[in-house]
């Protein structure tokens, strides 16, 4: 009986961790979009310094 409780707790823990991992990765910005945003910001700031 204790074995089943331990397995249930372990399964619940794995399920919660999987859901949290999936939600966190779903909300991440794709790396190409992040690269474009950073390059845009750097170019904009360098243009301000040149003027």
mmCIF entry with sequence, helices, sheets and N, C-alpha, C, O atoms, coordinates in Angstrom:
data_MODEL
# 
_entry.id   MODEL 
# 
_entity.id                         1 
_entity.type                       polymer 
_entity.pdbx_number_of_molecules   1 
# 
_entity_poly.entity_id                      1 
_entity_poly.type                           'polypeptide(L)' 
_entity_poly.nstd_linkage                   no 
_entity_poly.nstd_monomer                   no 
_entity_poly.pdbx_seq_one_letter_code       
;(UNK)(UNK)(UNK)(UNK)(UNK)(UNK)(UNK)(UNK)(UNK)(UNK)(UNK)(UNK)(UNK)(UNK)(UNK)(UNK)
(UNK)(UNK)(UNK)(UNK)(UNK)(UNK)(UNK)(UNK)(UNK)(UNK)(UNK)(UNK)(UNK)(UNK)(UNK)(UNK)
(UNK)(UNK)(UNK)(UNK)(UNK)(UNK)(UNK)(UNK)(UNK)(UNK)(UNK)(UNK)(UNK)(UNK)(UNK)(UNK)
(UNK)(UNK)(UNK)
;
_entity_poly.pdbx_seq_one_letter_code_can   XXXXXXXXXXXXXXXXXXXXXXXXXXXXXXXXXXXXXXXXXXXXXXXXXXX 
_entity_poly.pdbx_strand_id                 A 
# 
loop_
_entity_poly_seq.entity_id 
_entity_poly_seq.num 
_entity_poly_seq.mon_id 
_entity_poly_seq.hetero 
1 1  UNK n 
1 2  UNK n 
1 3  UNK n 
1 4  UNK n 
1 5  UNK n 
1 6  UNK n 
1 7  UNK n 
1 8  UNK n 
1 9  UNK n 
1 10 UNK n 
1 11 UNK n 
1 12 UNK n 
1 13 UNK n 
1 14 UNK n 
1 15 UNK n 
1 16 UNK n 
1 17 UNK n 
1 18 UNK n 
1 19 UNK n 
1 20 UNK n 
1 21 UNK n 
1 22 UNK n 
1 23 UNK n 
1 24 UNK n 
1 25 UNK n 
1 26 UNK n 
1 27 UNK n 
1 28 UNK n 
1 29 UNK n 
1 30 UNK n 
1 31 UNK n 
1 32 UNK n 
1 33 UNK n 
1 34 UNK n 
1 35 UNK n 
1 36 UNK n 
1 37 UNK n 
1 38 UNK n 
1 39 UNK n 
1 40 UNK n 
1 41 UNK n 
1 42 UNK n 
1 43 UNK n 
1 44 UNK n 
1 45 UNK n 
1 46 UNK n 
1 47 UNK n 
1 48 UNK n 
1 49 UNK n 
1 50 UNK n 
1 51 UNK n 
# 
_struct_asym.id          A 
_struct_asym.entity_id   1 
# 
loop_
_struct_conf.conf_type_id 
_struct_conf.id 
_struct_conf.pdbx_PDB_helix_id 
_struct_conf.beg_label_comp_id 
_struct_conf.beg_label_asym_id 
_struct_conf.beg_label_seq_id 
_struct_conf.pdbx_beg_PDB_ins_code 
_struct_conf.end_label_comp_id 
_struct_conf.end_label_asym_id 
_struct_conf.end_label_seq_id 
_struct_conf.pdbx_end_PDB_ins_code 
_struct_conf.beg_auth_comp_id 
_struct_conf.beg_auth_asym_id 
_struct_conf.beg_auth_seq_id 
_struct_conf.end_auth_comp_id 
_struct_conf.end_auth_asym_id 
_struct_conf.end_auth_seq_id 
_struct_conf.pdbx_PDB_helix_class 
_struct_conf.details 
_struct_conf.pdbx_PDB_helix_length 
HELX_P HELX_P1 AA1 UNK A 2  ? UNK A 26 ? UNK A 2  UNK A 26 1 ? 25 
HELX_P HELX_P2 AA2 UNK A 31 ? UNK A 50 ? UNK A 31 UNK A 50 1 ? 20 
# 
_struct_conf_type.id          HELX_P 
_struct_conf_type.criteria    ? 
_struct_conf_type.reference   ? 
# 
loop_
_atom_site.group_PDB 
_atom_site.id 
_atom_site.type_symbol 
_atom_site.label_atom_id 
_atom_site.label_alt_id 
_atom_site.label_comp_id 
_atom_site.label_asym_id 
_atom_site.label_entity_id 
_atom_site.label_seq_id 
_atom_site.pdbx_PDB_ins_code 
_atom_site.Cartn_x 
_atom_site.Cartn_y 
_atom_site.Cartn_z 
_atom_site.occupancy 
_atom_site.B_iso_or_equiv 
_atom_site.pdbx_formal_charge 
_atom_site.auth_seq_id 
_atom_site.auth_comp_id 
_atom_site.auth_asym_id 
_atom_site.auth_atom_id 
_atom_site.pdbx_PDB_model_num 
ATOM 1   N N  . UNK A 1 1  ? 0.824  -1.201 0.000   1.00 0.00 ? 1  UNK A N  1 
ATOM 2   C CA . UNK A 1 1  ? 0.000  0.000  0.000   1.00 0.00 ? 1  UNK A CA 1 
ATOM 3   C C  . UNK A 1 1  ? 0.866  1.262  0.000   1.00 0.00 ? 1  UNK A C  1 
ATOM 4   O O  . UNK A 1 1  ? 0.588  2.213  -0.731  1.00 0.00 ? 1  UNK A O  1 
ATOM 5   N N  . UNK A 1 2  ? 1.905  1.262  0.817   1.00 0.00 ? 2  UNK A N  1 
ATOM 6   C CA . UNK A 1 2  ? 2.807  2.420  0.863   1.00 0.00 ? 2  UNK A CA 1 
ATOM 7   C C  . UNK A 1 2  ? 3.487  2.598  -0.488  1.00 0.00 ? 2  UNK A C  1 
ATOM 8   O O  . UNK A 1 2  ? 3.748  3.724  -0.911  1.00 0.00 ? 2  UNK A O  1 
ATOM 9   N N  . UNK A 1 3  ? 3.771  1.501  -1.158  1.00 0.00 ? 3  UNK A N  1 
ATOM 10  C CA . UNK A 1 3  ? 4.404  1.569  -2.477  1.00 0.00 ? 3  UNK A CA 1 
ATOM 11  C C  . UNK A 1 3  ? 3.510  2.301  -3.466  1.00 0.00 ? 3  UNK A C  1 
ATOM 12  O O  . UNK A 1 3  ? 3.998  3.102  -4.263  1.00 0.00 ? 3  UNK A O  1 
ATOM 13  N N  . UNK A 1 4  ? 2.215  2.038  -3.425  1.00 0.00 ? 4  UNK A N  1 
ATOM 14  C CA . UNK A 1 4  ? 1.281  2.701  -4.333  1.00 0.00 ? 4  UNK A CA 1 
ATOM 15  C C  . UNK A 1 4  ? 1.189  4.196  -4.040  1.00 0.00 ? 4  UNK A C  1 
ATOM 16  O O  . UNK A 1 4  ? 1.081  5.008  -4.959  1.00 0.00 ? 4  UNK A O  1 
ATOM 17  N N  . UNK A 1 5  ? 1.233  4.550  -2.776  1.00 0.00 ? 5  UNK A N  1 
ATOM 18  C CA . UNK A 1 5  ? 1.203  5.967  -2.402  1.00 0.00 ? 5  UNK A CA 1 
ATOM 19  C C  . UNK A 1 5  ? 2.461  6.658  -2.906  1.00 0.00 ? 5  UNK A C  1 
ATOM 20  O O  . UNK A 1 5  ? 2.388  7.762  -3.445  1.00 0.00 ? 5  UNK A O  1 
ATOM 21  N N  . UNK A 1 6  ? 3.606  6.024  -2.737  1.00 0.00 ? 6  UNK A N  1 
ATOM 22  C CA . UNK A 1 6  ? 4.866  6.602  -3.220  1.00 0.00 ? 6  UNK A CA 1 
ATOM 23  C C  . UNK A 1 6  ? 4.853  6.753  -4.737  1.00 0.00 ? 6  UNK A C  1 
ATOM 24  O O  . UNK A 1 6  ? 5.298  7.771  -5.267  1.00 0.00 ? 6  UNK A O  1 
ATOM 25  N N  . UNK A 1 7  ? 4.348  5.746  -5.429  1.00 0.00 ? 7  UNK A N  1 
ATOM 26  C CA . UNK A 1 7  ? 4.263  5.835  -6.889  1.00 0.00 ? 7  UNK A CA 1 
ATOM 27  C C  . UNK A 1 7  ? 3.300  6.934  -7.322  1.00 0.00 ? 7  UNK A C  1 
ATOM 28  O O  . UNK A 1 7  ? 3.564  7.636  -8.298  1.00 0.00 ? 7  UNK A O  1 
ATOM 29  N N  . UNK A 1 8  ? 2.196  7.091  -6.614  1.00 0.00 ? 8  UNK A N  1 
ATOM 30  C CA . UNK A 1 8  ? 1.231  8.144  -6.946  1.00 0.00 ? 8  UNK A CA 1 
ATOM 31  C C  . UNK A 1 8  ? 1.845  9.521  -6.739  1.00 0.00 ? 8  UNK A C  1 
ATOM 32  O O  . UNK A 1 8  ? 1.660  10.416 -7.563  1.00 0.00 ? 8  UNK A O  1 
ATOM 33  N N  . UNK A 1 9  ? 2.574  9.693  -5.643  1.00 0.00 ? 9  UNK A N  1 
ATOM 34  C CA . UNK A 1 9  ? 3.232  10.976 -5.378  1.00 0.00 ? 9  UNK A CA 1 
ATOM 35  C C  . UNK A 1 9  ? 4.285  11.252 -6.439  1.00 0.00 ? 9  UNK A C  1 
ATOM 36  O O  . UNK A 1 9  ? 4.397  12.380 -6.921  1.00 0.00 ? 9  UNK A O  1 
ATOM 37  N N  . UNK A 1 10 ? 5.048  10.249 -6.804  1.00 0.00 ? 10 UNK A N  1 
ATOM 38  C CA . UNK A 1 10 ? 6.065  10.412 -7.839  1.00 0.00 ? 10 UNK A CA 1 
ATOM 39  C C  . UNK A 1 10 ? 5.428  10.775 -9.180  1.00 0.00 ? 10 UNK A C  1 
ATOM 40  O O  . UNK A 1 10 ? 5.916  11.660 -9.883  1.00 0.00 ? 10 UNK A O  1 
ATOM 41  N N  . UNK A 1 11 ? 4.348  10.097 -9.530  1.00 0.00 ? 11 UNK A N  1 
ATOM 42  C CA . UNK A 1 11 ? 3.651  10.387 -10.783 1.00 0.00 ? 11 UNK A CA 1 
ATOM 43  C C  . UNK A 1 11 ? 3.084  11.800 -10.778 1.00 0.00 ? 11 UNK A C  1 
ATOM 44  O O  . UNK A 1 11 ? 3.162  12.505 -11.784 1.00 0.00 ? 11 UNK A O  1 
ATOM 45  N N  . UNK A 1 12 ? 2.519  12.214 -9.660  1.00 0.00 ? 12 UNK A N  1 
ATOM 46  C CA . UNK A 1 12 ? 1.991  13.570 -9.543  1.00 0.00 ? 12 UNK A CA 1 
ATOM 47  C C  . UNK A 1 12 ? 3.106  14.599 -9.688  1.00 0.00 ? 12 UNK A C  1 
ATOM 48  O O  . UNK A 1 12 ? 2.930  15.610 -10.367 1.00 0.00 ? 12 UNK A O  1 
ATOM 49  N N  . UNK A 1 13 ? 4.243  14.354 -9.061  1.00 0.00 ? 13 UNK A N  1 
ATOM 50  C CA . UNK A 1 13 ? 5.383  15.263 -9.158  1.00 0.00 ? 13 UNK A CA 1 
ATOM 51  C C  . UNK A 1 13 ? 5.858  15.390 -10.603 1.00 0.00 ? 13 UNK A C  1 
ATOM 52  O O  . UNK A 1 13 ? 6.099  16.499 -11.082 1.00 0.00 ? 13 UNK A O  1 
ATOM 53  N N  . UNK A 1 14 ? 5.992  14.270 -11.294 1.00 0.00 ? 14 UNK A N  1 
ATOM 54  C CA . UNK A 1 14 ? 6.442  14.285 -12.691 1.00 0.00 ? 14 UNK A CA 1 
ATOM 55  C C  . UNK A 1 14 ? 5.430  15.014 -13.564 1.00 0.00 ? 14 UNK A C  1 
ATOM 56  O O  . UNK A 1 14 ? 5.817  15.769 -14.456 1.00 0.00 ? 14 UNK A O  1 
ATOM 57  N N  . UNK A 1 15 ? 4.148  14.802 -13.323 1.00 0.00 ? 15 UNK A N  1 
ATOM 58  C CA . UNK A 1 15 ? 3.114  15.469 -14.116 1.00 0.00 ? 15 UNK A CA 1 
ATOM 59  C C  . UNK A 1 15 ? 3.162  16.979 -13.918 1.00 0.00 ? 15 UNK A C  1 
ATOM 60  O O  . UNK A 1 15 ? 3.079  17.736 -14.885 1.00 0.00 ? 15 UNK A O  1 
ATOM 61  N N  . UNK A 1 16 ? 3.295  17.420 -12.677 1.00 0.00 ? 16 UNK A N  1 
ATOM 62  C CA . UNK A 1 16 ? 3.347  18.861 -12.398 1.00 0.00 ? 16 UNK A CA 1 
ATOM 63  C C  . UNK A 1 16 ? 4.585  19.477 -13.028 1.00 0.00 ? 16 UNK A C  1 
ATOM 64  O O  . UNK A 1 16 ? 4.500  20.544 -13.636 1.00 0.00 ? 16 UNK A O  1 
ATOM 65  N N  . UNK A 1 17 ? 5.731  18.824 -12.893 1.00 0.00 ? 17 UNK A N  1 
ATOM 66  C CA . UNK A 1 17 ? 6.963  19.354 -13.488 1.00 0.00 ? 17 UNK A CA 1 
ATOM 67  C C  . UNK A 1 17 ? 6.855  19.419 -15.012 1.00 0.00 ? 17 UNK A C  1 
ATOM 68  O O  . UNK A 1 17 ? 7.341  20.369 -15.625 1.00 0.00 ? 17 UNK A O  1 
ATOM 69  N N  . UNK A 1 18 ? 6.228  18.426 -15.622 1.00 0.00 ? 18 UNK A N  1 
ATOM 70  C CA . UNK A 1 18 ? 6.067  18.417 -17.077 1.00 0.00 ? 18 UNK A CA 1 
ATOM 71  C C  . UNK A 1 18 ? 5.173  19.556 -17.537 1.00 0.00 ? 18 UNK A C  1 
ATOM 72  O O  . UNK A 1 18 ? 5.464  20.218 -18.532 1.00 0.00 ? 18 UNK A O  1 
ATOM 73  N N  . UNK A 1 19 ? 4.092  19.781 -16.815 1.00 0.00 ? 19 UNK A N  1 
ATOM 74  C CA . UNK A 1 19 ? 3.180  20.875 -17.175 1.00 0.00 ? 19 UNK A CA 1 
ATOM 75  C C  . UNK A 1 19 ? 3.878  22.217 -17.032 1.00 0.00 ? 19 UNK A C  1 
ATOM 76  O O  . UNK A 1 19 ? 3.748  23.078 -17.902 1.00 0.00 ? 19 UNK A O  1 
ATOM 77  N N  . UNK A 1 20 ? 4.613  22.405 -15.949 1.00 0.00 ? 20 UNK A N  1 
ATOM 78  C CA . UNK A 1 20 ? 5.336  23.668 -15.765 1.00 0.00 ? 20 UNK A CA 1 
ATOM 79  C C  . UNK A 1 20 ? 6.385  23.868 -16.852 1.00 0.00 ? 20 UNK A C  1 
ATOM 80  O O  . UNK A 1 20 ? 6.540  24.978 -17.362 1.00 0.00 ? 20 UNK A O  1 
ATOM 81  N N  . UNK A 1 21 ? 7.104  22.814 -17.211 1.00 0.00 ? 21 UNK A N  1 
ATOM 82  C CA . UNK A 1 21 ? 8.108  22.897 -18.268 1.00 0.00 ? 21 UNK A CA 1 
ATOM 83  C C  . UNK A 1 21 ? 7.452  23.257 -19.593 1.00 0.00 ? 21 UNK A C  1 
ATOM 84  O O  . UNK A 1 21 ? 7.973  24.093 -20.332 1.00 0.00 ? 21 UNK A O  1 
ATOM 85  N N  . UNK A 1 22 ? 6.319  22.639 -19.904 1.00 0.00 ? 22 UNK A N  1 
ATOM 86  C CA . UNK A 1 22 ? 5.619  22.902 -21.164 1.00 0.00 ? 22 UNK A CA 1 
ATOM 87  C C  . UNK A 1 22 ? 5.117  24.335 -21.220 1.00 0.00 ? 22 UNK A C  1 
ATOM 88  O O  . UNK A 1 22 ? 5.246  24.994 -22.252 1.00 0.00 ? 22 UNK A O  1 
ATOM 89  N N  . UNK A 1 23 ? 4.542  24.830 -20.120 1.00 0.00 ? 23 UNK A N  1 
ATOM 90  C CA . UNK A 1 23 ? 4.025  26.204 -20.098 1.00 0.00 ? 23 UNK A CA 1 
ATOM 91  C C  . UNK A 1 23 ? 5.151  27.215 -20.225 1.00 0.00 ? 23 UNK A C  1 
ATOM 92  O O  . UNK A 1 23 ? 4.996  28.230 -20.904 1.00 0.00 ? 23 UNK A O  1 
ATOM 93  N N  . UNK A 1 24 ? 6.283  26.954 -19.581 1.00 0.00 ? 24 UNK A N  1 
ATOM 94  C CA . UNK A 1 24 ? 7.413  27.886 -19.642 1.00 0.00 ? 24 UNK A CA 1 
ATOM 95  C C  . UNK A 1 24 ? 7.982  27.948 -21.056 1.00 0.00 ? 24 UNK A C  1 
ATOM 96  O O  . UNK A 1 24 ? 8.303  29.032 -21.542 1.00 0.00 ? 24 UNK A O  1 
ATOM 97  N N  . UNK A 1 25 ? 8.113  26.809 -21.720 1.00 0.00 ? 25 UNK A N  1 
ATOM 98  C CA . UNK A 1 25 ? 8.647  26.791 -23.079 1.00 0.00 ? 25 UNK A CA 1 
ATOM 99  C C  . UNK A 1 25 ? 7.666  27.375 -24.080 1.00 0.00 ? 25 UNK A C  1 
ATOM 100 O O  . UNK A 1 25 ? 8.086  27.938 -25.091 1.00 0.00 ? 25 UNK A O  1 
ATOM 101 N N  . UNK A 1 26 ? 6.379  27.256 -23.827 1.00 0.00 ? 26 UNK A N  1 
ATOM 102 C CA . UNK A 1 26 ? 5.377  27.807 -24.733 1.00 0.00 ? 26 UNK A CA 1 
ATOM 103 C C  . UNK A 1 26 ? 5.437  29.332 -24.742 1.00 0.00 ? 26 UNK A C  1 
ATOM 104 O O  . UNK A 1 26 ? 5.202  29.959 -25.775 1.00 0.00 ? 26 UNK A O  1 
ATOM 105 N N  . UNK A 1 27 ? 5.754  29.930 -23.586 1.00 0.00 ? 27 UNK A N  1 
ATOM 106 C CA . UNK A 1 27 ? 5.769  31.381 -23.461 1.00 0.00 ? 27 UNK A CA 1 
ATOM 107 C C  . UNK A 1 27 ? 7.076  32.018 -23.915 1.00 0.00 ? 27 UNK A C  1 
ATOM 108 O O  . UNK A 1 27 ? 7.160  33.244 -23.993 1.00 0.00 ? 27 UNK A O  1 
ATOM 109 N N  . UNK A 1 28 ? 8.088  31.226 -24.213 1.00 0.00 ? 28 UNK A N  1 
ATOM 110 C CA . UNK A 1 28 ? 9.376  31.778 -24.622 1.00 0.00 ? 28 UNK A CA 1 
ATOM 111 C C  . UNK A 1 28 ? 9.301  32.384 -26.015 1.00 0.00 ? 28 UNK A C  1 
ATOM 112 O O  . UNK A 1 28 ? 8.556  31.907 -26.872 1.00 0.00 ? 28 UNK A O  1 
ATOM 113 N N  . UNK A 1 29 ? 10.068 33.423 -26.230 1.00 0.00 ? 29 UNK A N  1 
ATOM 114 C CA . UNK A 1 29 ? 10.158 34.059 -27.539 1.00 0.00 ? 29 UNK A CA 1 
ATOM 115 C C  . UNK A 1 29 ? 11.140 33.254 -28.385 1.00 0.00 ? 29 UNK A C  1 
ATOM 116 O O  . UNK A 1 29 ? 12.204 32.877 -27.894 1.00 0.00 ? 29 UNK A O  1 
ATOM 117 N N  . UNK A 1 30 ? 10.804 32.983 -29.647 1.00 0.00 ? 30 UNK A N  1 
ATOM 118 C CA . UNK A 1 30 ? 11.759 32.267 -30.503 1.00 0.00 ? 30 UNK A CA 1 
ATOM 119 C C  . UNK A 1 30 ? 13.076 33.034 -30.599 1.00 0.00 ? 30 UNK A C  1 
ATOM 120 O O  . UNK A 1 30 ? 13.084 34.264 -30.578 1.00 0.00 ? 30 UNK A O  1 
ATOM 121 N N  . UNK A 1 31 ? 14.175 32.313 -30.704 1.00 0.00 ? 31 UNK A N  1 
ATOM 122 C CA . UNK A 1 31 ? 15.489 32.949 -30.670 1.00 0.00 ? 31 UNK A CA 1 
ATOM 123 C C  . UNK A 1 31 ? 15.707 33.887 -31.853 1.00 0.00 ? 31 UNK A C  1 
ATOM 124 O O  . UNK A 1 31 ? 16.376 34.908 -31.699 1.00 0.00 ? 31 UNK A O  1 
ATOM 125 N N  . UNK A 1 32 ? 15.162 33.574 -33.029 1.00 0.00 ? 32 UNK A N  1 
ATOM 126 C CA . UNK A 1 32 ? 15.336 34.458 -34.178 1.00 0.00 ? 32 UNK A CA 1 
ATOM 127 C C  . UNK A 1 32 ? 14.636 35.792 -33.948 1.00 0.00 ? 32 UNK A C  1 
ATOM 128 O O  . UNK A 1 32 ? 15.168 36.843 -34.306 1.00 0.00 ? 32 UNK A O  1 
ATOM 129 N N  . UNK A 1 33 ? 13.459 35.756 -33.358 1.00 0.00 ? 33 UNK A N  1 
ATOM 130 C CA . UNK A 1 33 ? 12.750 37.000 -33.071 1.00 0.00 ? 33 UNK A CA 1 
ATOM 131 C C  . UNK A 1 33 ? 13.501 37.819 -32.031 1.00 0.00 ? 33 UNK A C  1 
ATOM 132 O O  . UNK A 1 33 ? 13.568 39.044 -32.128 1.00 0.00 ? 33 UNK A O  1 
ATOM 133 N N  . UNK A 1 34 ? 14.059 37.148 -31.045 1.00 0.00 ? 34 UNK A N  1 
ATOM 134 C CA . UNK A 1 34 ? 14.846 37.828 -30.027 1.00 0.00 ? 34 UNK A CA 1 
ATOM 135 C C  . UNK A 1 34 ? 16.093 38.454 -30.647 1.00 0.00 ? 34 UNK A C  1 
ATOM 136 O O  . UNK A 1 34 ? 16.447 39.583 -30.309 1.00 0.00 ? 34 UNK A O  1 
ATOM 137 N N  . UNK A 1 35 ? 16.761 37.739 -31.545 1.00 0.00 ? 35 UNK A N  1 
ATOM 138 C CA . UNK A 1 35 ? 17.936 38.276 -32.231 1.00 0.00 ? 35 UNK A CA 1 
ATOM 139 C C  . UNK A 1 35 ? 17.574 39.524 -33.022 1.00 0.00 ? 35 UNK A C  1 
ATOM 140 O O  . UNK A 1 35 ? 18.287 40.526 -32.966 1.00 0.00 ? 35 UNK A O  1 
ATOM 141 N N  . UNK A 1 36 ? 16.467 39.469 -33.759 1.00 0.00 ? 36 UNK A N  1 
ATOM 142 C CA . UNK A 1 36 ? 16.050 40.639 -34.545 1.00 0.00 ? 36 UNK A CA 1 
ATOM 143 C C  . UNK A 1 36 ? 15.756 41.828 -33.649 1.00 0.00 ? 36 UNK A C  1 
ATOM 144 O O  . UNK A 1 36 ? 16.114 42.959 -33.979 1.00 0.00 ? 36 UNK A O  1 
ATOM 145 N N  . UNK A 1 37 ? 15.110 41.584 -32.521 1.00 0.00 ? 37 UNK A N  1 
ATOM 146 C CA . UNK A 1 37 ? 14.783 42.665 -31.601 1.00 0.00 ? 37 UNK A CA 1 
ATOM 147 C C  . UNK A 1 37 ? 16.049 43.285 -31.028 1.00 0.00 ? 37 UNK A C  1 
ATOM 148 O O  . UNK A 1 37 ? 16.154 44.509 -30.945 1.00 0.00 ? 37 UNK A O  1 
ATOM 149 N N  . UNK A 1 38 ? 17.003 42.465 -30.636 1.00 0.00 ? 38 UNK A N  1 
ATOM 150 C CA . UNK A 1 38 ? 18.250 42.986 -30.080 1.00 0.00 ? 38 UNK A CA 1 
ATOM 151 C C  . UNK A 1 38 ? 19.037 43.778 -31.116 1.00 0.00 ? 38 UNK A C  1 
ATOM 152 O O  . UNK A 1 38 ? 19.574 44.841 -30.806 1.00 0.00 ? 38 UNK A O  1 
ATOM 153 N N  . UNK A 1 39 ? 19.109 43.273 -32.333 1.00 0.00 ? 39 UNK A N  1 
ATOM 154 C CA . UNK A 1 39 ? 19.824 43.984 -33.396 1.00 0.00 ? 39 UNK A CA 1 
ATOM 155 C C  . UNK A 1 39 ? 19.151 45.317 -33.688 1.00 0.00 ? 39 UNK A C  1 
ATOM 156 O O  . UNK A 1 39 ? 19.831 46.322 -33.897 1.00 0.00 ? 39 UNK A O  1 
ATOM 157 N N  . UNK A 1 40 ? 17.821 45.336 -33.703 1.00 0.00 ? 40 UNK A N  1 
ATOM 158 C CA . UNK A 1 40 ? 17.085 46.578 -33.936 1.00 0.00 ? 40 UNK A CA 1 
ATOM 159 C C  . UNK A 1 40 ? 17.399 47.592 -32.840 1.00 0.00 ? 40 UNK A C  1 
ATOM 160 O O  . UNK A 1 40 ? 17.640 48.764 -33.129 1.00 0.00 ? 40 UNK A O  1 
ATOM 161 N N  . UNK A 1 41 ? 17.398 47.150 -31.587 1.00 0.00 ? 41 UNK A N  1 
ATOM 162 C CA . UNK A 1 41 ? 17.678 48.059 -30.476 1.00 0.00 ? 41 UNK A CA 1 
ATOM 163 C C  . UNK A 1 41 ? 19.106 48.604 -30.555 1.00 0.00 ? 41 UNK A C  1 
ATOM 164 O O  . UNK A 1 41 ? 19.330 49.795 -30.338 1.00 0.00 ? 41 UNK A O  1 
ATOM 165 N N  . UNK A 1 42 ? 20.057 47.745 -30.861 1.00 0.00 ? 42 UNK A N  1 
ATOM 166 C CA . UNK A 1 42 ? 21.453 48.181 -30.952 1.00 0.00 ? 42 UNK A CA 1 
ATOM 167 C C  . UNK A 1 42 ? 21.622 49.183 -32.084 1.00 0.00 ? 42 UNK A C  1 
ATOM 168 O O  . UNK A 1 42 ? 22.285 50.205 -31.911 1.00 0.00 ? 42 UNK A O  1 
ATOM 169 N N  . UNK A 1 43 ? 21.033 48.904 -33.235 1.00 0.00 ? 43 UNK A N  1 
ATOM 170 C CA . UNK A 1 43 ? 21.142 49.820 -34.365 1.00 0.00 ? 43 UNK A CA 1 
ATOM 171 C C  . UNK A 1 43 ? 20.485 51.157 -34.057 1.00 0.00 ? 43 UNK A C  1 
ATOM 172 O O  . UNK A 1 43 ? 21.013 52.207 -34.423 1.00 0.00 ? 43 UNK A O  1 
ATOM 173 N N  . UNK A 1 44 ? 19.350 51.128 -33.395 1.00 0.00 ? 44 UNK A N  1 
ATOM 174 C CA . UNK A 1 44 ? 18.653 52.365 -33.068 1.00 0.00 ? 44 UNK A CA 1 
ATOM 175 C C  . UNK A 1 44 ? 19.476 53.208 -32.102 1.00 0.00 ? 44 UNK A C  1 
ATOM 176 O O  . UNK A 1 44 ? 19.561 54.426 -32.262 1.00 0.00 ? 44 UNK A O  1 
ATOM 177 N N  . UNK A 1 45 ? 20.076 52.580 -31.110 1.00 0.00 ? 45 UNK A N  1 
ATOM 178 C CA . UNK A 1 45 ? 20.889 53.327 -30.154 1.00 0.00 ? 45 UNK A CA 1 
ATOM 179 C C  . UNK A 1 45 ? 22.156 53.869 -30.807 1.00 0.00 ? 45 UNK A C  1 
ATOM 180 O O  . UNK A 1 45 ? 22.577 54.983 -30.495 1.00 0.00 ? 45 UNK A O  1 
ATOM 181 N N  . UNK A 1 46 ? 22.761 53.115 -31.692 1.00 0.00 ? 46 UNK A N  1 
ATOM 182 C CA . UNK A 1 46 ? 23.970 53.606 -32.345 1.00 0.00 ? 46 UNK A CA 1 
ATOM 183 C C  . UNK A 1 46 ? 23.648 54.762 -33.286 1.00 0.00 ? 46 UNK A C  1 
ATOM 184 O O  . UNK A 1 46 ? 24.458 55.674 -33.448 1.00 0.00 ? 46 UNK A O  1 
ATOM 185 N N  . UNK A 1 47 ? 22.464 54.728 -33.910 1.00 0.00 ? 47 UNK A N  1 
ATOM 186 C CA . UNK A 1 47 ? 22.054 55.849 -34.759 1.00 0.00 ? 47 UNK A CA 1 
ATOM 187 C C  . UNK A 1 47 ? 21.841 57.110 -33.930 1.00 0.00 ? 47 UNK A C  1 
ATOM 188 O O  . UNK A 1 47 ? 22.135 58.208 -34.404 1.00 0.00 ? 47 UNK A O  1 
ATOM 189 N N  . UNK A 1 48 ? 21.344 56.982 -32.725 1.00 0.00 ? 48 UNK A N  1 
ATOM 190 C CA . UNK A 1 48 ? 21.140 58.145 -31.866 1.00 0.00 ? 48 UNK A CA 1 
ATOM 191 C C  . UNK A 1 48 ? 22.478 58.765 -31.478 1.00 0.00 ? 48 UNK A C  1 
ATOM 192 O O  . UNK A 1 48 ? 22.588 59.988 -31.390 1.00 0.00 ? 48 UNK A O  1 
ATOM 193 N N  . UNK A 1 49 ? 23.487 57.947 -31.247 1.00 0.00 ? 49 UNK A N  1 
ATOM 194 C CA . UNK A 1 49 ? 24.798 58.473 -30.870 1.00 0.00 ? 49 UNK A CA 1 
ATOM 195 C C  . UNK A 1 49 ? 25.498 59.144 -32.046 1.00 0.00 ? 49 UNK A C  1 
ATOM 196 O O  . UNK A 1 49 ? 26.269 60.084 -31.854 1.00 0.00 ? 49 UNK A O  1 
ATOM 197 N N  . UNK A 1 50 ? 25.239 58.672 -33.255 1.00 0.00 ? 50 UNK A N  1 
ATOM 198 C CA . UNK A 1 50 ? 25.893 59.247 -34.427 1.00 0.00 ? 50 UNK A CA 1 
ATOM 199 C C  . UNK A 1 50 ? 25.327 60.613 -34.779 1.00 0.00 ? 50 UNK A C  1 
ATOM 200 O O  . UNK A 1 50 ? 26.027 61.437 -35.368 1.00 0.00 ? 50 UNK A O  1 
ATOM 201 N N  . UNK A 1 51 ? 24.090 60.862 -34.434 1.00 0.00 ? 51 UNK A N  1 
ATOM 202 C CA . UNK A 1 51 ? 23.467 62.139 -34.827 1.00 0.00 ? 51 UNK A CA 1 
ATOM 203 C C  . UNK A 1 51 ? 23.824 63.253 -33.916 1.00 0.00 ? 51 UNK A C  1 
ATOM 204 O O  . UNK A 1 51 ? 23.378 64.383 -34.117 1.00 0.00 ? 51 UNK A O  1 
# 
